[in-house]
Amino acid sequence: MSSFQDLYEHAAADRGRAMQFLAIQEIRRKAVREMTDAGVYVEPESADELTDEEHANRRAEAAYAFGVQSVIEVAKLPGSDGEVAYAAAVRDTSTRPYSIALCIQTKLEELHAAGAEDRCQSGEPQFHVVVSNPDADESAEELGDALDVLRVAYPQWRISLEELSPELREKAARAEQLRSALDACKADNTQENLQKVAALLFNMPLVFPAVRPENEPQSSDGGVHLQFGKVRAQDGKSYFLAFSDRAHLLQWKQYGSVELQFKDYVPLVLQSKDNGIIVDPYVGAGMALTSEMLQMLQAEQEMFSAMMQAASEMTPEQIEAFAAAVEKGEIPLPGEQPDDAPAEKPKWWQRRKK
């Protein structure tokens, strides 16, 4: 049972949920109104041949599709045995609140039909709705009203509404920028595209799947040894797995994780016997950052950091002279090639083999 209409009929057939079903109908009705008010619904050519019920079902399915566009992702959250928790990241909360709620309601009905509430040890499964509007000023108040109706429809579920802090919003935006840059490199690994990837890697963490091995004793210095997720390519080379954010890790597998900055994970990879890192495998670009590439990026970052440190110690006159030299091309910026350098693409950039 997975289709939108089947799940609606599943809720309608349970006479013991009559009051809850009224709430489901309310969400459905308001979602259809949102969609029609937005002017995106087109009546089918065979509309005159449809019954009122068929027409209502078609409109509701269209409202669901309208809402899906604003549901960024839905993922099952890892937790202790016997607990059930999900999260959905959503946007457009002021213009599509009930259409979003209709999508969440459909997911909750699917979980209800599969017996999720009965499997939850605490008896209170959780569903976190996380607001991720591009515009930080966009209101989530109407979505909160829609979720109140949803709580009536599914009283066993603890449904929460959470808004990303400015810091988390910026972090999500950087992860999206990295994914776009990796996709651009996959299509055309020009020097310009590679520099965009490098700039983002310097300034944001990657999420590495990692767990503490069972019965692993704590080290004498109080640290924790982690076992990192890795993959072996067809050519026999092994790579660390890394993801642009935790949501993309969860799209692949329910797994523990650790966030590491560039300065932390590069030495880890270079000291290992592995051949590099694959970013967003299975759920995205799946691009390989080889050990050779990481070494070169590390050297560039160290050179850039040294330049910044030197600049901080310069007098205003020295800074002005330095800037003029860069503008004239007398001093190349990190990652730039001299005008007479051969126009070859770097050999250290590899696509992940299928």
Secondary structure, 3 states (H helix, E strand, C coil): CCCHHHHHHHHHHCHHHHHHHHHHHHHHHHHHHHHHHCCCCCCCCCHHHCCHHHHHHHHHHHHHHHHHCCEEEEEECCCCCCCCEEEEEECCCCCCHHHHHHHHHHHHHHHHHCCHHHHCCCCCCEEEEEECCCCCCCCCHHHHHHHHHHHHHCCCCEEEEEECCHHHHHHHHHHHHHHHHHHHHHHCCCHHHHHHHHHHHHHCCEEEEEECCCCCCCCCCCCCCCEECEEECCCCCEEEEEECCHHHHHHHCCCCEEEECHHHHHHHHHHCCCCEEEECCCCCCCEEEEHHHHHHHHHHHHHHHHHHHHHHCCCHHHHHHHHHHHHCCCCCCCCCCCCCCCCCCCCCEEECCC
